[in-house]
Amino acid sequence: MGLWRRRLGFLLDSPDAPPSQLLFALLHGLVGVPAPEAAAWAGLPAAVPLRTEAPPTLAVRASLPDWLADHFSRELGAEAEDFCAHLNVPGPITLRVNPARISRDALAARLASEGVATRPGSWSPLALHVDGPRPNLYALPSLREGLFEVQDEGSQLLGLLVEARPGEAVLDLCAGAGGKTLQLGAAMKDSGRLLAYDPDAERLDRLQQRASRAGLTRVQVLRTPPSAGLNADRVLADVPCSELGSLRRGPDLRFRLAPETLSQHAAVQRDILARAGDVVRPGGRVVYATCTVNRAENQDVVADFLRSRPDFRVITPGAGWLPDACLQDGFLFVTPHRHGTDGFFAAVLERSAEG
């Protein structure tokens, strides 16, 4: 009910109605359970009146704070309604095959033998969506054997855009607990140098455990930020952000955000992208990525970087394999309503060979 509390408050004409009335409004007003049954299930002596007119604003229709609905309207225009509706539908459980251990088809067959039905993703060649009720993935032998990780299909695309190759020096600059680091390591066939940095030491500890489960021996965890002389072939900068692209993953997240979240990350994002530009070699590639829908954290950060670094240019993400449907204005941009993924943005930046 936390997700729908704004819409339910509208139906009841009361922003702070008691839980029993909210449950009645959910059952009768949104799900369509007949009023007498809905009242009984909600523990009410009788039905309470609900408003019958249509909700007047996007914020009320989609059960969002006003400022957030206004933001999505500015960002997405006519598509804001569809986008916001999809924030109210739970995202799929998506797995990323570990190609160092098994193929996607063979993983699907193995999971079927473990009682988990899946279907291939639409965009990532590594993705399988779980069909049916949520299984206990952590009890599966296939997970313990490192055959897959849980990772949204849009997130998988960010790692694929790096196009890491065996033998290269690749840096994951905001590694977190390492989902994309593992993806890069598999693409590199556990060769070359794979470096992972994150300011959170505990997450780096978890990354080392996951790398060993996935059979990756070449992951080098950095406990201090990398310095300019690194000369990496490729750098992934999946930066901290407002995370508006993953709001469907948590019903209450939207009500815990404040308007400041739209601007509070940009300075850190600029710093991280500048560092990525310093540590990549001439001719190398930086992938700048977020899981948000916010020009100030996406296109504006990239434009500022390019103004200060004329030795870099934007190149088309995933040329030769990424469908045009995943591109907008020369960047990767995927969303729940268009692609069934969480919301992600990425720019692929190439440093000139002379630099």
N, C-alpha and C positions, 0 to 999 in steps of 0.2 A: 504493500500500500504506500510505502514511502515514495516510490516512483510517481504515483498518480495523485499525490496529496493535493497538488494545486488544482487539478481538474475536479477532484472529488469535493474540495472546498467550494468550487464554483457551483456544482450540482446542488449542494446543500445550502448554498448562499451563506456560508459560514466558514471563514478561513481557519478557525480553530475548533471544529466540531469534534466530539468525543470519538474514540476508536470504533465503538459499536455502530455509530452513524456512518463513519467512513466506510466500514465494511459493508453496510447495507447499500451505500451509494455505489461501491465497486461492483457488488453482485448484481444489483438491479439496474443501475444506470449505465454501467460499462459492459457487463457480461450478459445482461438480459435475463437473469433469473427472475421469475415472476415475484411480484412484491411480497405476497404473504410468506413464501418460502425464504426469500432473502431476509425478511425481518426475523423469522424464526432462527435462521442460521446465524444472524448477527446478534441474537440474544435480545432483540427489541420486542416490546409488547405489541407493537403495530408498525406498519410502514410509516416512514416520514416523507413529507412532500419533497420532490426534486424539481429543479428548474427544467423546463422543456426546451427553452430556446438554445440555439447553437452558441458555443463559447465564442466570445467576440474577438479574441486575439490569438495569435500563434502561441504566445506564452501559456495561455490557459489551455488551448487545445492540446499542446504537447507536454503540459505540466512542467514548464521551465520557469526560472526567474525571468522577469521582464528584460533585464539587461542582457541576459544570455540569448534569449530569443531575438532581441534587436540585433545583437552581434551576428547571429547566423543569417538573419535577413540581409544585413549589409554584405556579408561574405558570399552568400550563395544565391541572392536574388530570388527568382521564381522557384528555385529548387529547395529553398529553405524549408518549406512545408514538408516535402517528401523526406528530406534529410532528418528533420526533427522527429517525424513519425517513426523513422527507423531507429532512433535512439531509445525508443520504448519497446523494442523487440530484442530479446537476448541474442547476442552473437553466437555463432556456431562454435563448437569445440573443434579446433583445427590442429592437426599434427603436422610436423615437418619430418619427413623421412631423413635418416642419416645415411646419405648415399655412400659413405665410406664402409657401411656395413651391409646394406640391403637396397634393392630397388623399390620404387613406390608400389609396383604391382605385387611384388613378393611380400612387402609389408602388409598390404591390404589382405592378402591371403592368410598371412600369419595372424593378423588381428581377427579375421573371421574365425579362425580356429580357436581363438581365445574368447569368442563370443561377442566381438565388437564389429558392427557393420560400418563401413566407411564408403565414401565416394570421392573421386578425385576433385581437387580444387579447379577453379576456372582460370587462374592467372599464374600461379606458381607451379612449376613442374615438380615441386617437392611436397605439395600440399595434399593432405587427405582430411576431409570433414567427417566427423563422427555422426552417424545417423542414429536416430532413436534416443532413448533416455541416456542421461549422463553416466558413463561407466566409471568405476574406480580405477582410473588409469594407473595409479601408483601401485596397484596390486598385480599388474600384468608383468609376466616374465619378459615380454618384449621391451618394456620400458627399462627394466633393470639391466637388460643386455645392451642398452644404449642404441636401440634400433630407431628411436624417434624421440622428438621433444614436442612439447605443446607450444605452439607459436601461431599467432594470427597470420592469415595468408598475406595481408598487406605488409606485415612486419617481415615476412620471408622475402618479399620483393625488395625491401631495403638492402638486405644482405646480398641478394642476387645482383643488384645494380653495381656493387663493388667489382664484380667480375674477377674475383681473386683467382690467381692461377698458381699451380704447383711451382715451388722454387722461389716465389716472390717474398718480399718483406712487406707485411700487411699489418696495419695498426688499427685496432678498435679503440677509439679514443674515449668513449663513454660506455664501457663494457657492461656495467651493471652486473647482474648475476650470469651474464655470458651467453644468452640464447643465440645472439648473432655471431659471437666469437666462435661458437661451435660450428655454426653454419659456414663461416669463412674457412675454418680449419678443414672441414670436409671437402670444400671446393678446392683447397690447396693440396688435397690428398696427403695431409699430414707431412708436408715437406716445407722447405723454406723457413722463414721466421714469421711467426704470428705473435704479435705483441698486444697485450690487453691492459688498458689503464682505466681506473675508476677511482674517484676520491674516497669511496666507501670501502674500507678494508675488508669488512665482513662479506660483502658481495664478491669481492675477489677471491676470498677463501672458498665460497660456494662454487665459483667458476672453476677453480682447480679440481674440486671433487667431480663436477659434471664433465669436465674435459677428460678425466681419467675414465669415467664410465663410457664416454663416447669413443674411447680408443685413440684420443689425440695426445701425442707425446711432445708436440713442438710448441705448445702454448706457453709463452713467457709472460708472467704477470709483472706489471710495473707498479711499484709502490709509490713512485714519485712521477710527476708529469714528464713526458718525453721532451728532450731538448732539440733545438733546431737542426742539429747535425745528423738527425736520424736517417734522412734520405729514404723514407718509405716509398715503395712503389704505389701503394694504395692506402688511403685512410678513410675509415668510416667514422663520422661524427654524428651519432644519433643522440641529439642533445636533450638535456632536461627542458621540459616545456609545460604549457598549460594543460596538456593531455585531453583536450576537448574531443579528440578523435575516438577516445575509448569510453565515452560516457555510458554507452549501452552495457558496459561490463559491471557497473555498480549503480543500483537504483538511487542511492542518496548522494552520489558524487556531485550532481548538479547543484544541490542545495548547500553543499559545503564550500563551493567556490565563491570568491568575491570578484567584483569587476577588476580589481588590481591584477588579477592573474593574467589578464590580457597583455600587460606590459612588464610584469616583474621579472621575466626571464630573459628579455632581449639582450641585456648587457652581458650576461654570462654566455649566451649563445654567440654573440659577436666575438667574445674572447676565445671561446673554444674553436670557432671557425678560423680565427686568425692563427691559432696554434697549429691547427691542421694544415693551413697553408704554409707554415714555416717548416713543418717536418716532412712534407711530401717532396720527392725529388723532382727536378725539371722533367717534364714529359709524363709525370705521374698524375694520379686521379684522387680527388676528394669527393666523397658522397656526404652531403649535409642533409640531415633528415630530422623530422619531428613527427609526433603523433598528435598533431593539432590542426585545427582549421582556423588560421589567424594570420592574415597577411603580415602583420607586424613581426611575427616570429618566423615567417617563411620567406616570402619574396623580398621583403624589406631588408632582412638580414643579409640575404644573398646579394642584393643590389649594393648595399653598403660595402660588403667585402670586395666586390668586383671594382668599385670605385677606388678602393685603396690598393688593390692588387691587379694592375693591368696585365700582369703576366698570366692571369687565369681567364678562362672563358667557359661559358656554359655549353655542355654538349648534350645531345639527345639521350635521355636515359634508356638503357636497354636496347640500343639500336640493333635490329636484326632479330630480336626475340620478344620484346615487350609489346603487347598489343597497343595500338593507338588509343584505345578506349581508356587506358591507364594514364594518358598524358594530358596535360593542360598547360598551354603557353610555354612549352619546352621543359616542363617539370613533371615528375611523377605526382599525381594527385588521385588518391583512391578514397572512397567513402562507403559507408554502409548502404546508402540508397542506390548508388550506381554499381557497386562491385561486390557487396556482401562482406566486405572487409571492415575493420575499424578504419578510422580516418588517418591517412598518412600523407606527408609531403616529402619529396626529396629533390634535391638539385645535384646534378653530376657536374663537377668542376674539374677542368683539366689544366694543368700548369704547362706553359709553353716550354718546349725543349731547350730553348736558349737560356731560360731563366736560371 
